[in-house]
């Protein structure tokens, strides 16, 4: 299956470089480009790419606001934030805005290709250094009151949510719970739908906000 990609960056040379990397792969196809967030929203609406590769700092509308608007519109496109910045405020705002992944621009080409495939498959991706800081940040925050939506989850779905927050893949969860990967995928889908979450990144954030995962040192 071919994964379609929209490139969003205000630097034309950067977009050209990304296009060369992605189109060297048989299963990836760049179907559009945009130079700012406003244009990205328009092009994403029209072309409906599988993945939007989104820069953060751009004129007119930045990548975070564009991601937020696409999330509000319930766009089918998954957003992979690609930036030179590791600042926490970018990370947390991107996650809250509905980004499915966050990768630094200095990542090697093979990591970029892998990231696009992961996000297109419905999984989530964060650079390891970013993941550590996300966990540490939520460990410092007061725990939210228990969300009534949690009552909608079955015991198995709640267990799956806890395991996702620890970074377990579907295969690892299947092995630990003695279930098939297809069954795990079903539990994940039901859990996300019941909690109104877009993907696994938002599930991780939700779990830490509601104290459903072990905090650092535990």
KOLMAR-626427 format. One line per 2 residues: their letters; for each residue x, z, y of N, C-alpha, C, O. Coordinates in nm, 4 decimals. Layout:
A	X:Z:Y:X:Z:Y:X:Z:Y:X:Z:Y ~ ...
//
This chain:
XX	0.0841:0.0000:-0.1193:0.0000:0.0000:0.0000:0.0880:0.0000:0.1249:0.1840:0.0765:0.1338 ~ 0.0552:-0.0847:0.2195:0.1333:-0.0941:0.3430:0.0853:0.0091:0.4441:-0.0348:0.0228:0.4674
XX	0.1798:0.0819:0.5044:0.1507:0.1812:0.6075:0.1692:0.1155:0.7428:0.2764:0.0625:0.7719 ~ 0.0659:0.1184:0.8261:0.0748:0.0583:0.9593:0.1139:0.1636:1.0619:0.0679:0.2777:1.0565
XX	0.2001:0.1236:1.1562:0.2584:0.2178:1.2511:0.2463:0.1665:1.3943:0.2663:0.0480:1.4210 ~ 0.2133:0.2577:1.4858:0.2140:0.2295:1.6294:0.3303:0.3061:1.6922:0.3404:0.4276:1.6756
XX	0.4179:0.2359:1.7639:0.5335:0.2978:1.8283:0.5005:0.3305:1.9736:0.4560:0.2440:2.0489 ~ 0.5226:0.4560:2.0123:0.4925:0.4982:2.1494:0.6152:0.5650:2.2090:0.6522:0.6755:2.1694
XX	0.6782:0.4972:2.3047:0.7961:0.5500:2.3738:0.8113:0.4720:2.5031:0.7854:0.3517:2.5070 ~ 0.8532:0.5402:2.6091:0.8639:0.4710:2.7375:0.9923:0.3883:2.7493:1.0106:0.3173:2.8482
XX	1.0804:0.3966:2.6508:1.2029:0.3176:2.6523:1.1929:0.2024:2.5528:1.1792:0.2237:2.4323 ~ 1.1999:0.0825:2.6039:1.1825:-0.0359:2.5196:1.2912:-0.0454:2.4124:1.2642:-0.0873:2.2998
XX	1.4141:-0.0065:2.4476:1.5236:-0.0125:2.3513:1.5011:0.0834:2.2349:1.5356:0.0530:2.1207 ~ 1.4433:0.1984:2.2646:1.4130:0.2949:2.1590:1.3081:0.2363:2.0642:1.3217:0.2448:1.9422
XX	1.2041:0.1771:2.1217:1.1002:0.1160:2.0382:1.1590:0.0050:1.9508:1.1227:-0.0091:1.8340 ~ 1.2508:-0.0741:2.0091:1.3118:-0.1830:1.9336:1.3923:-0.1282:1.8157:1.3889:-0.1844:1.7062
XX	1.4644:-0.0187:1.8386:1.5425:0.0421:1.7323:1.4546:0.0979:1.6219:1.4845:0.0823:1.5035 ~ 1.3461:0.1628:1.6611:1.2524:0.2175:1.5622:1.1881:0.1064:1.4801:1.1695:0.1199:1.3591
XX	1.1546:-0.0029:1.5466:1.0932:-0.1164:1.4771:1.1884:-0.1719:1.3712:1.1462:-0.2015:1.2595 ~ 1.3169:-0.1863:1.4056:1.4152:-0.2380:1.3114:1.4261:-0.1492:1.1878:1.4344:-0.1984:1.0752
XX	1.4261:-0.0167:1.2102:1.4381:0.0775:1.0990:1.3164:0.0696:1.0079:1.3298:0.0612:0.8858 ~ 1.1979:0.0724:1.0677:1.0753:0.0782:0.9885:1.0449:-0.0537:0.9186:1.0017:-0.0539:0.8033
XX	1.0667:-0.1653:0.9865:1.0305:-0.2934:0.9275:1.1328:-0.3426:0.8250:1.1141:-0.4471:0.7627 ~ 1.2416:-0.2657:0.8084:1.3352:-0.2955:0.6998:1.2782:-0.2493:0.5652:1.3308:-0.2837:0.4593
XX	1.1694:-0.1705:0.5712:1.1034:-0.1190:0.4512:0.9832:-0.2071:0.4165:0.9047:-0.2440:0.5038 ~ 0.9701:-0.2400:0.2885:0.8627:-0.3309:0.2461:0.7229:-0.2739:0.2671:0.6273:-0.3491:0.2859
XX	0.7105:-0.1405:0.2639:0.5775:-0.0795:0.2696:0.5396:-0.0295:0.4088:0.4349:0.0331:0.4252 ~ 0.6227:-0.0561:0.5087:0.5937:-0.0120:0.6454:0.5832:-0.1319:0.7384:0.6645:-0.2241:0.7316
XX	0.4814:-0.1302:0.8262:0.4630:-0.2429:0.9187:0.4238:-0.1917:1.0571:0.3242:-0.1210:1.0717 ~ 0.5017:-0.2273:1.1574:0.4710:-0.1908:1.2962:0.3690:-0.2899:1.3497:0.3952:-0.4100:1.3545
XX	0.2526:-0.2397:1.3900:0.1454:-0.3300:1.4343:0.1222:-0.3249:1.5849:0.0394:-0.3989:1.6380 ~ 0.1964:-0.2364:1.6542:0.1770:-0.2288:1.7984:0.2764:-0.1360:1.8642:0.3425:-0.0561:1.7978
XX	0.2864:-0.1475:1.9969:0.3742:-0.0631:2.0756:0.3024:-0.0199:2.2032:0.2103:-0.0868:2.2502 ~ 0.3464:0.0930:2.2583:0.2910:0.1416:2.3848:0.4024:0.2141:2.4604:0.4905:0.2758:2.4005
XX	0.3963:0.2051:2.5936:0.5009:0.2639:2.6759:0.4640:0.3954:2.7392:0.5477:0.4578:2.8044 ~ 0.3393:0.4401:2.7217:0.2981:0.5711:2.7717:0.1753:0.6179:2.6943:0.1179:0.5422:2.6160
XX	0.1355:0.7428:2.7166:0.0260:0.8005:2.6408:-0.1074:0.7334:2.6628:-0.1868:0.7198:2.5697 ~ -0.1330:0.6910:2.7862:-0.2601:0.6244:2.8173:-0.2731:0.4948:2.7383:-0.3768:0.4669:2.6780
XX	-0.1667:0.4172:2.7400:-0.1670:0.2914:2.6657:-0.1747:0.3180:2.5158:-0.2379:0.2428:2.4417 ~ -0.1100:0.4253:2.4721:-0.1115:0.4601:2.3289:-0.2532:0.4848:2.2799:-0.2907:0.4391:2.1719
XX	-0.3310:0.5562:2.3580:-0.4695:0.5857:2.3202:-0.5502:0.4567:2.3083:-0.6259:0.4382:2.2130 ~ -0.5332:0.3677:2.4061:-0.6068:0.2414:2.4043:-0.5697:0.1570:2.2825:-0.6567:0.1029:2.2143
XX	-0.4387:0.1465:2.2560:-0.3926:0.0637:2.1439:-0.4337:0.1259:2.0113:-0.4727:0.0544:1.9190 ~ -0.4256:0.2590:2.0004:-0.4641:0.3270:1.8760:-0.6128:0.3062:1.8473:-0.6516:0.2872:1.7320
XX	-0.6956:0.3098:1.9507:-0.8388:0.2860:1.9325:-0.8640:0.1458:1.8791:-0.9512:0.1244:1.7949 ~ -0.7861:0.0509:1.9296:-0.8096:-0.0892:1.8943:-0.7514:-0.1249:1.7574:-0.8158:-0.1948:1.6792
XX	-0.6307:-0.0775:1.7284:-0.5611:-0.1190:1.6063:-0.5775:-0.0219:1.4901:-0.5584:-0.0603:1.3747 ~ -0.6124:0.1025:1.5183:-0.6335:0.2047:1.4156:-0.5172:0.2121:1.3163:-0.5363:0.1917:1.1964
XX	-0.3979:0.2409:1.3659:-0.2815:0.2505:1.2766:-0.2905:0.3730:1.1869:-0.3608:0.4691:1.2182 ~ -0.2189:0.3687:1.0756:-0.2131:0.4854:0.9879:-0.1338:0.5978:1.0538:-0.1704:0.7150:1.0440
XX	-0.0249:0.5608:1.1209:0.0642:0.6599:1.1838:0.0958:0.6173:1.3264:0.1254:0.5006:1.3524 ~ 0.0893:0.7127:1.4183:0.1343:0.6916:1.5560:0.2645:0.7694:1.5728:0.2661:0.8922:1.5640
XX	0.3727:0.6975:1.5968:0.5029:0.7597:1.6196:0.5134:0.7853:1.7684:0.5341:0.6920:1.8460 ~ 0.4992:0.9121:1.8100:0.4725:0.9477:1.9496:0.5882:1.0230:2.0153:0.6314:1.1277:1.9671
XX	0.6373:0.9675:2.1263:0.7353:1.0386:2.2088:0.6624:1.1462:2.2882:0.5407:1.1387:2.3052 ~ 0.7360:1.2468:2.3373:0.6727:1.3548:2.4138:0.6706:1.3241:2.5627:0.5634:1.3173:2.6227
XX	0.7855:1.3057:2.6221:0.7930:1.2889:2.7669:0.7795:1.1426:2.8053:0.8676:1.0609:2.7787 ~ 0.6657:1.1110:2.8694:0.6377:0.9745:2.9131:0.5601:0.9791:3.0438:0.4977:1.0807:3.0747
XX	0.5628:0.8710:3.1210:0.4870:0.8673:3.2466:0.3365:0.8609:3.2231:0.2899:0.8321:3.1129 ~ 0.2621:0.8884:3.3297:0.1151:0.8864:3.3311:0.0566:0.9926:3.2388:0.0161:1.0992:3.2851
XX	0.0518:0.9653:3.1114:0.0010:1.0620:3.0136:0.1110:1.0864:2.9108:0.1602:0.9921:2.8488 ~ 0.1498:1.2134:2.8924:0.2583:1.2403:2.7980:0.2078:1.2402:2.6533:0.0878:1.2292:2.6281
XX	0.3011:1.2525:2.5597:0.2668:1.2422:2.4193:0.1777:1.3540:2.3693:0.0955:1.3327:2.2803 ~ 0.1932:1.4740:2.4259:0.1121:1.5871:2.3821:-0.0342:1.5682:2.4213:-0.1247:1.5951:2.3424
XX	-0.0559:1.5218:2.5438:-0.1933:1.4985:2.5896:-0.2558:1.3824:2.5122:-0.3737:1.3869:2.4767 ~ -0.1767:1.2788:2.4863:-0.2286:1.1661:2.4089:-0.2669:1.2102:2.2681:-0.3689:1.1673:2.2143
XX	-0.1842:1.2964:2.2086:-0.2139:1.3487:2.0750:-0.3428:1.4298:2.0771:-0.4262:1.4185:1.9873 ~ -0.3579:1.5119:2.1809:-0.4779:1.5947:2.1929:-0.6031:1.5073:2.2037:-0.7041:1.5353:2.1391
XX	-0.5966:1.4025:2.2847:-0.7127:1.3150:2.3027:-0.7481:1.2419:2.1732:-0.8654:1.2263:2.1396 ~ -0.6460:1.1978:2.1020:-0.6722:1.1309:1.9740:-0.7363:1.2279:1.8756:-0.8225:1.1892:1.7968
XX	-0.6941:1.3538:1.8802:-0.7527:1.4550:1.7933:-0.8985:1.4798:1.8264:-0.9818:1.4926:1.7367 ~ -0.9298:1.4866:1.9559:-1.0677:1.5077:1.9995:-1.1566:1.3932:1.9531:-1.2723:1.4138:1.9163
XX	-1.1011:1.2722:1.9553:-1.1779:1.1542:1.9136:-1.1880:1.1421:1.7619:-1.2506:1.0496:1.7101 ~ -1.1248:1.2378:1.6901:-1.1229:1.2340:1.5432:-1.0650:1.1022:1.4943:-1.1173:1.0405:1.4016
XX	-0.9575:1.0603:1.5571:-0.8914:0.9366:1.5185:-0.8427:0.9440:1.3744:-0.8016:1.0504:1.3280 ~ -0.8472:0.8323:1.3041:-0.7981:0.8277:1.1662:-0.6454:0.8265:1.1630:-0.5856:0.8450:1.0570
XX	-0.5832:0.8052:1.2757:-0.4384:0.7944:1.2815:-0.3733:0.9320:1.2794:-0.4161:1.0232:1.3501 ~ -0.2695:0.9457:1.1975:-0.1894:1.0684:1.1978:-0.0769:1.0527:1.2990:-0.0155:0.9464:1.3082
XX	-0.0500:1.1584:1.3749:0.0510:1.1518:1.4799:0.1782:1.2217:1.4344:0.1755:1.3377:1.3933 ~ 0.2897:1.1495:1.4422:0.4214:1.2053:1.4149:0.4967:1.2110:1.5467:0.5335:1.1078:1.6028
XX	0.5194:1.3328:1.5957:0.5910:1.3519:1.7220:0.7391:1.3300:1.6980:0.7982:1.3918:1.6094 ~ 0.7991:1.2423:1.7768:0.9414:1.2129:1.7662:1.0047:1.2349:1.9029:0.9718:1.1649:1.9987
XX	1.0956:1.3318:1.9125:1.1487:1.3679:2.0425:1.2906:1.4203:2.0341:1.3381:1.4568:1.9265 ~ 1.3579:1.4240:2.1473:1.4930:1.4810:2.1539:1.4874:1.6299:2.1795:1.5902:1.6976:2.1755
XX	1.3676:1.6824:2.2059:1.3540:1.8213:2.2463:1.3143:1.9118:2.1303:1.2361:1.8729:2.0435 ~ 1.3695:2.0335:2.1301:1.3342:2.1328:2.0291:1.2651:2.2526:2.0934:1.2469:2.3560:2.0291
XX	1.2262:2.2387:2.2214:1.1679:2.3529:2.2920:1.0403:2.4000:2.2232:0.9576:2.3193:2.1809 ~ 1.0256:2.5314:2.2128:0.9113:2.5886:2.1430:0.7780:2.5458:2.2024:0.6811:2.5236:2.1297
XX	0.7733:2.5340:2.3369:0.6441:2.5009:2.3973:0.5973:2.3626:2.3543:0.4773:2.3404:2.3379 ~ 0.6907:2.2692:2.3357:0.6539:2.1375:2.2854:0.6009:2.1483:2.1428:0.4996:2.0878:2.1078
XX	0.6720:2.2272:2.0608:0.6350:2.2401:1.9205:0.4943:2.2958:1.9061:0.4102:2.2366:1.8385 ~ 0.4687:2.4097:1.9697:0.3406:2.4762:1.9526:0.2263:2.3950:2.0119:0.1173:2.3895:1.9549
XX	0.2513:2.3319:2.1263:0.1463:2.2512:2.1875:0.1165:2.1291:2.1013:0.0011:2.0883:2.0887 ~ 0.2207:2.0707:2.0419:0.1996:1.9550:1.9551:0.1161:1.9927:1.8336:0.0272:1.9180:1.7927
XX	0.1453:2.1088:1.7764:0.0698:2.1537:1.6595:-0.0755:2.1800:1.6956:-0.1667:2.1397:1.6233 ~ -0.0966:2.2476:1.8077:-0.2337:2.2766:1.8498:-0.3096:2.1481:1.8837:-0.4315:2.1407:1.8684
XX	-0.2357:2.0478:1.9296:-0.2989:1.9220:1.9695:-0.3389:1.8366:1.8510:-0.4132:1.7396:1.8662 ~ -0.2898:1.8721:1.7317:-0.3295:1.7979:1.6130:-0.2231:1.7090:1.5532:-0.2536:1.6247:1.4689
XX	-0.0966:1.7261:1.5956:0.0107:1.6462:1.5364:0.0279:1.6814:1.3889:0.0139:1.7972:1.3496 ~ 0.0583:1.5811:1.3086:0.0786:1.6025:1.1654:0.2246:1.6204:1.1298:0.2570:1.6573:1.0169
XX	0.3127:1.5947:1.2244:0.4550:1.6102:1.1971:0.5340:1.6149:1.3252:0.4861:1.5740:1.4310 ~ 0.6561:1.6653:1.3150:0.7415:1.6814:1.4310:0.8835:1.6575:1.3846:0.9363:1.7344:1.3043
XX	0.9465:1.5515:1.4343:1.0806:1.5144:1.3901:1.1677:1.4867:1.5119:1.1219:1.4288:1.6104 ~ 1.2938:1.5286:1.5044:1.3854:1.5066:1.6159:1.4429:1.3651:1.6119:1.4628:1.3080:1.5046
XX	1.4692:1.3094:1.7299:1.5177:1.1719:1.7385:1.6571:1.1540:1.6799:1.6973:1.0421:1.6483 ~ 1.7310:1.2637:1.6652:1.8643:1.2502:1.6071:1.8624:1.2550:1.4547:1.9679:1.2580:1.3913
XX	1.7435:1.2556:1.3960:1.7325:1.2507:1.2506:1.7809:1.1144:1.2016:1.7591:1.0138:1.2692 ~ 1.8458:1.1091:1.0856:1.8931:0.9807:1.0333:1.7768:0.8888:0.9973:1.6658:0.9363:0.9734
XX	1.8011:0.7570:0.9931:1.6938:0.6606:0.9661:1.6144:0.6899:0.8401:1.4924:0.6734:0.8381 ~ 1.6832:0.7334:0.7340:1.6114:0.7581:0.6084:1.5120:0.8734:0.6225:1.4086:0.8738:0.5557
XX	1.5418:0.9712:0.7087:1.4481:1.0812:0.7311:1.3262:1.0334:0.8089:1.2142:1.0779:0.7841 ~ 1.3490:0.9424:0.9030:1.2369:0.8857:0.9789:1.1429:0.8108:0.8851:1.0213:0.8295:0.8909
XX	1.1977:0.7276:0.8003:1.1171:0.6510:0.7051:1.0394:0.7456:0.6139:0.9202:0.7265:0.5898 ~ 1.1080:0.8471:0.5640:1.0434:0.9447:0.4751:0.9306:1.0170:0.5487:0.8233:1.0390:0.4926
XX	0.9555:1.0537:0.6746:0.8559:1.1262:0.7535:0.7295:1.0435:0.7732:0.6185:1.0953:0.7609 ~ 0.7460:0.9158:0.8038:0.6299:0.8281:0.8234:0.5482:0.8194:0.6949:0.4252:0.8234:0.6990
XX	0.6150:0.8078:0.5829:0.5443:0.7989:0.4545:0.4708:0.9292:0.4227:0.3577:0.9269:0.3742 ~ 0.5354:1.0423:0.4502:0.4741:1.1728:0.4226:0.3476:1.1914:0.5055:0.2436:1.2311:0.4528
XX	0.3565:1.1627:0.6343:0.2427:1.1806:0.7244:0.1306:1.0829:0.6890:0.0129:1.1186:0.6934 ~ 0.1673:0.9607:0.6543:0.0663:0.8605:0.6173:-0.0094:0.9014:0.4919:-0.1258:0.8655:0.4745
XX	0.0569:0.9765:0.4045:-0.0058:1.0196:0.2795:-0.0973:1.1397:0.2992:-0.1610:1.1862:0.2046 ~ -0.1038:1.1900:0.4234:-0.1921:1.3028:0.4509:-0.1239:1.4376:0.4453:-0.1884:1.5410:0.4624
XX	0.0061:1.4374:0.4214:0.0806:1.5621:0.4222:0.1302:1.5894:0.5634:0.1060:1.5117:0.6558 ~ 0.1999:1.7010:0.5779:0.2518:1.7389:0.7086:0.4019:1.7557:0.6999:0.4570:1.7830:0.5932
XX	0.4675:1.7390:0.8138:0.6123:1.7482:0.8131:0.6627:1.8125:0.9407:0.6226:1.7767:1.0514 ~ 0.7522:1.9089:0.9218:0.8223:1.9702:1.0340:0.9699:1.9757:1.0012:1.0072:2.0028:0.8870
XX	1.0547:1.9503:1.1002:1.1977:1.9665:1.0784:1.2245:2.1126:1.0424:1.1603:2.2015:1.0984 ~ 1.3175:2.1399:0.9507:1.3437:2.2776:0.9057:1.3690:2.3760:1.0187:1.3192:2.4885:1.0145
XX	1.4459:2.3357:1.1203:1.4752:2.4273:1.2307:1.3483:2.4619:1.3071:1.3336:2.5737:1.3563 ~ 1.2567:2.3664:1.3170:1.1300:2.3886:1.3863:1.0397:2.4790:1.3035:0.9742:2.5683:1.3574
XX	1.0361:2.4557:1.1727:0.9537:2.5392:1.0850:0.9921:2.6857:1.0969:0.9051:2.7724:1.1054 ~ 1.1221:2.7139:1.0976:1.1681:2.8525:1.1075:1.1213:2.9171:1.2367:1.0815:3.0336:1.2371
XX	1.1257:2.8427:1.3461:1.0854:2.9004:1.4741:0.9346:2.9180:1.4828:0.8864:3.0138:1.5432 ~ 0.8598:2.8255:1.4225:0.7136:2.8398:1.4204:0.6757:2.9682:1.3491:0.5929:3.0448:1.3984
XX	0.7360:2.9923:1.2330:0.7072:3.1128:1.1561:0.7444:3.2371:1.2350:0.6678:3.3334:1.2400 ~ 0.8628:3.2351:1.2971:0.9078:3.3505:1.3735:0.8171:3.3779:1.4926:0.7890:3.4932:1.5253
XX	0.7716:3.2707:1.5572:0.6838:3.2873:1.6735:0.5523:3.3520:1.6328:0.5062:3.4454:1.6983 ~ 0.4918:3.3032:1.5254:0.3637:3.3598:1.4839:0.3792:3.5000:1.4286:0.2841:3.5781:1.4298
XX	0.4996:3.5332:1.3795:0.5246:3.6689:1.3312:0.5227:3.7695:1.4460:0.4945:3.8875:1.4254 ~ 0.5530:3.7221:1.5671:0.5562:3.8120:1.6841:0.4190:3.8292:1.7485:0.3988:3.9211:1.8279
XX	0.3264:3.7430:1.7153:0.1963:3.7452:1.7817:0.1010:3.8431:1.7135:0.1104:3.8654:1.5928 ~ 0.0097:3.9014:1.7905:-0.0912:3.9875:1.7272:-0.1801:3.9051:1.6357:-0.2094:3.7891:1.6648
XX	-0.2224:3.9639:1.5266:-0.3070:3.8942:1.4304:-0.4468:3.8769:1.4875:-0.5013:3.9691:1.5483 ~ -0.5045:3.7599:1.4685:-0.6411:3.7357:1.5144:-0.7403:3.8131:1.4288:-0.7119:3.8524:1.3157
XX	-0.8567:3.8333:1.4868:-0.9638:3.8907:1.4066:-0.9968:3.7949:1.2916:-0.9805:3.6736:1.3045 ~ -1.0422:3.8490:1.1817:-1.0744:3.7662:1.0669:-1.1801:3.6622:1.1040:-1.2850:3.6950:1.1594
XX	-1.1504:3.5385:1.0728:-1.2403:3.4282:1.1052:-1.3519:3.4223:1.0003:-1.3262:3.4260:0.8799 ~ -1.4755:3.4131:1.0485:-1.5885:3.4084:0.9559:-1.5834:3.2847:0.8670:-1.6429:3.2825:0.7592
XX	-1.5113:3.1806:0.9130:-1.4994:3.0602:0.8310:-1.4263:3.0880:0.7003:-1.4464:3.0179:0.6011 ~ -1.3413:3.1906:0.7003:-1.2691:3.2247:0.5779:-1.3650:3.2629:0.4658:-1.3345:3.2452:0.3479
XX	-1.4803:3.3150:0.5036:-1.5787:3.3552:0.4034:-1.6331:3.2347:0.3261:-1.6907:3.2499:0.2184 ~ -1.6139:3.1147:0.3824:-1.6626:2.9943:0.3173:-1.5718:2.9508:0.2022:-1.6126:2.8732:0.1158
XX	-1.4486:3.0014:0.2020:-1.3513:2.9596:0.1020:-1.3723:3.0312:-0.0306:-1.4076:3.1491:-0.0338 ~ -1.3504:2.9599:-0.1382:-1.3474:3.0241:-0.2693:-1.2147:3.0980:-0.2831:-1.1236:3.0783:-0.2027
XX	-1.2041:3.1824:-0.3842:-1.0787:3.2544:-0.4066:-0.9637:3.1563:-0.4298:-0.8522:3.1787:-0.3829 ~ -0.9908:3.0495:-0.5011:-0.8859:2.9510:-0.5290:-0.8435:2.8783:-0.4027:-0.7247:2.8537:-0.3822
XX	-0.9398:2.8436:-0.3177:-0.9069:2.7748:-0.1919:-0.8261:2.8657:-0.1001:-0.7348:2.8193:-0.0318 ~ -0.8586:2.9938:-0.0980:-0.7832:3.0894:-0.0181:-0.6401:3.1017:-0.0712:-0.5446:3.1113:0.0059
XX	-0.6275:3.1013:-0.2023:-0.4955:3.1088:-0.2650:-0.4122:2.9857:-0.2294:-0.2927:2.9965:-0.2017 ~ -0.4758:2.8699:-0.2303:-0.4082:2.7460:-0.1944:-0.3621:2.7500:-0.0486:-0.2517:2.7055:-0.0172
XX	-0.4456:2.8027:0.0397:-0.4087:2.8154:0.1802:-0.2853:2.9033:0.1958:-0.1940:2.8689:0.2709 ~ -0.2817:3.0149:0.1268:-0.1655:3.1047:0.1332:-0.0389:3.0340:0.0840:0.0684:3.0509:0.1419
XX	-0.0515:2.9561:-0.0214:0.0649:2.8877:-0.0768:0.1135:2.7760:0.0148:0.2340:2.7540:0.0273 ~ 0.0205:2.7052:0.0790:0.0594:2.6019:0.1754:0.1411:2.6639:0.2879:0.2380:2.6046:0.3354
XX	0.1015:2.7832:0.3300:0.1718:2.8511:0.4389:0.3133:2.8913:0.4003:0.3973:2.9129:0.4877 ~ 0.3408:2.9015:0.2722:0.4764:2.9332:0.2278:0.5588:2.8077:0.2039:0.6751:2.8160:0.1646
XX	0.4984:2.6907:0.2278:0.5717:2.5656:0.2163:0.5620:2.4982:0.0812:0.6374:2.4049:0.0535 ~ 0.4710:2.5433:-0.0037:0.4578:2.4849:-0.1367:0.3978:2.3444:-0.1308:0.3037:2.3184:-0.0558
XX	0.4535:2.2560:-0.2102:0.3965:2.1215:-0.2239:0.2825:2.1252:-0.3246:0.2629:2.2254:-0.3933 ~ 0.2074:2.0156:-0.3331:0.0994:2.0097:-0.4318:0.1529:2.0280:-0.5731:0.0924:2.0978:-0.6545
XX	0.2659:1.9656:-0.6018:0.3250:1.9766:-0.7357:0.3640:2.1210:-0.7668:0.3414:2.1695:-0.8776 ~ 0.4226:2.1890:-0.6686:0.4639:2.3283:-0.6886:0.3433:2.4194:-0.7064:0.3455:2.5110:-0.7887
XX	0.2382:2.3942:-0.6294:0.1170:2.4751:-0.6445:0.0529:2.4514:-0.7802:0.0041:2.5450:-0.8436 ~ 0.0529:2.3272:-0.8246:-0.0043:2.2949:-0.9551:0.0687:2.3693:-1.0660:0.0070:2.4213:-1.1590
XX	0.2004:2.3735:-1.0548:0.2801:2.4429:-1.1561:0.2554:2.5926:-1.1525:0.2417:2.6563:-1.2570 ~ 0.2496:2.6488:-1.0323:0.2319:2.7933:-1.0199:0.0926:2.8384:-1.0640:0.0769:2.9459:-1.1219
XX	-0.0082:2.7555:-1.0362:-0.1460:2.7939:-1.0668:-0.1953:2.7361:-1.1997:-0.3101:2.7577:-1.2387 ~ -0.1083:2.6629:-1.2682:-0.1434:2.6030:-1.3979:-0.2643:2.5104:-1.3849:-0.3575:2.5147:-1.4653
XX	-0.2598:2.4268:-1.2815:-0.3658:2.3295:-1.2573:-0.3046:2.1912:-1.2416:-0.1840:2.1788:-1.2199 ~ -0.3864:2.0874:-1.2523:-0.3396:1.9521:-1.2285:-0.3256:1.9249:-1.0793:-0.3917:1.9887:-0.9974
XX	-0.2380:1.8286:-1.0440:-0.2187:1.7963:-0.9020:-0.3476:1.7427:-0.8395:-0.3751:1.7674:-0.7221 ~ -0.4251:1.6705:-0.9172:-0.5522:1.6198:-0.8656:-0.6460:1.7319:-0.8278:-0.7162:1.7237:-0.7271
XX	-0.6474:1.8377:-0.9089:-0.7313:1.9545:-0.8789:-0.6832:2.0243:-0.7534:-0.7634:2.0679:-0.6708 ~ -0.5505:2.0349:-0.7391:-0.4933:2.0966:-0.6194:-0.5324:2.0176:-0.4949:-0.5713:2.0756:-0.3936
XX	-0.5217:1.8846:-0.5032:-0.5586:1.8011:-0.3889:-0.7043:1.8225:-0.3498:-0.7379:1.8233:-0.2314 ~ -0.7896:1.8398:-0.4488:-0.9315:1.8647:-0.4211:-0.9498:1.9981:-0.3498:-1.0247:2.0072:-0.2525
XX	-0.8816:2.1014:-0.3980:-0.8904:2.2321:-0.3331:-0.8399:2.2261:-0.1887:-0.8994:2.2856:-0.0989 ~ -0.7297:2.1537:-0.1672:-0.6742:2.1405:-0.0321:-0.7744:2.0704:0.0591:-0.7978:2.1145:0.1717
XX	-0.8328:1.9626:0.0111:-0.9304:1.8870:0.0912:-1.0507:1.9732:0.1273:-1.0955:1.9724:0.2420 ~ -1.1031:2.0475:0.0301:-1.2182:2.1330:0.0558:-1.1837:2.2434:0.1549:-1.2634:2.2751:0.2432
XX	-1.0649:2.3019:0.1403:-1.0226:2.4096:0.2295:-1.0103:2.3597:0.3734:-1.0570:2.4252:0.4665 ~ -0.9473:2.2432:0.3910:-0.9315:2.1873:0.5256:-1.0677:2.1573:0.5885:-1.0900:2.1854:0.7063
XX	-1.1578:2.1004:0.5095:-1.2908:2.0650:0.5607:-1.3687:2.1893:0.6025:-1.4323:2.1904:0.7079 ~ -1.3641:2.2932:0.5209:-1.4393:2.4152:0.5510:-1.3875:2.4852:0.6766:-1.4649:2.5439:0.7522
XX	-1.2568:2.4786:0.6981:-1.1976:2.5458:0.8140:-1.1902:2.4545:0.9360:-1.1497:2.4979:1.0439 ~ -1.2294:2.3280:0.9192:-1.2259:2.2351:1.0316:-1.0859:2.1998:1.0749:-1.0601:2.1786:1.1934
XX	-0.9937:2.1932:0.9777:-0.8540:2.1646:1.0064:-0.8225:2.0200:0.9726:-0.8794:1.9625:0.8798 ~ -0.7316:1.9625:1.0489:-0.6986:1.8201:1.0313:-0.6069:1.7967:0.9120:-0.6263:1.7021:0.8357
XX	-0.5063:1.8838:0.8960:-0.4078:1.8605:0.7903:-0.3324:1.9886:0.7597:-0.3707:2.0965:0.8049 ~ -0.2234:1.9762:0.6816:-0.1500:2.0926:0.6339:-0.0749:2.1650:0.7457:-0.0557:2.2864:0.7383
XX	-0.0325:2.0928:0.8482:0.0337:2.1590:0.9607:-0.0622:2.2584:1.0248:-0.0261:2.3737:1.0485 ~ -0.1835:2.2142:1.0528:-0.2812:2.3040:1.1138:-0.3175:2.4175:1.0184:-0.3500:2.5278:1.0624
XX	-0.3121:2.3906:0.8880:-0.3392:2.4960:0.7908:-0.2319:2.6034:0.7954:-0.2625:2.7222:0.7849 ~ -0.1067:2.5630:0.8109:0.0035:2.6599:0.8221:-0.0142:2.7456:0.9470:-0.0015:2.8679:0.9415
XX	-0.0436:2.6808:1.0595:-0.0648:2.7547:1.1845:-0.1813:2.8525:1.1679:-0.1714:2.9687:1.2075 ~ -0.2897:2.8059:1.1101:-0.4095:2.8890:1.0891:-0.3748:3.0100:1.0027:-0.4156:3.1223:1.0324
XX	-0.2996:2.9863:0.8964:-0.2642:3.0949:0.8043:-0.1822:3.2023:0.8748:-0.2055:3.3214:0.8542 ~ -0.0879:3.1620:0.9564:-0.0054:3.2607:1.0261:-0.0838:3.3331:1.1352:-0.0632:3.4521:1.1590
XX	-0.1729:3.2610:1.2004:-0.2544:3.3248:1.3038:-0.3476:3.4294:1.2448:-0.3827:3.5265:1.3118 ~ -0.3876:3.4102:1.1204:-0.4822:3.5023:1.0567:-0.4160:3.5921:0.9527:-0.4829:3.6516:0.8684
XX	-0.2826:3.6007:0.9604:-0.2069:3.6914:0.8746:-0.2326:3.6673:0.7258:-0.2505:3.7608:0.6477 ~ -0.2339:3.5397:0.6897:-0.2581:3.5033:0.5499:-0.1316:3.4619:0.4778:-0.1371:3.4130:0.3649
XX	-0.0169:3.4812:0.5425:0.1093:3.4449:0.4805:0.2114:3.5546:0.5086:0.2014:3.6244:0.6095 ~ 0.3087:3.5700:0.4205:0.4105:3.6713:0.4431:0.4910:3.6440:0.5684:0.5286:3.5297:0.5943
XX	0.5173:3.7449:0.6448:0.5960:3.7302:0.7658:0.7441:3.7468:0.7330:0.7781:3.8047:0.6298 ~ 0.8330:3.6967:0.8197:0.9752:3.7046:0.7910:1.0173:3.8470:0.7537:0.9810:3.9432:0.8214
XX	1.0938:3.8591:0.6457:1.1419:3.9899:0.6032:1.0525:4.0585:0.5018:1.0904:4.1602:0.4438 ~ 0.9340:4.0034:0.4802:0.8410:4.0643:0.3836:0.8712:4.0152:0.2424:0.8038:4.0551:0.1475
//
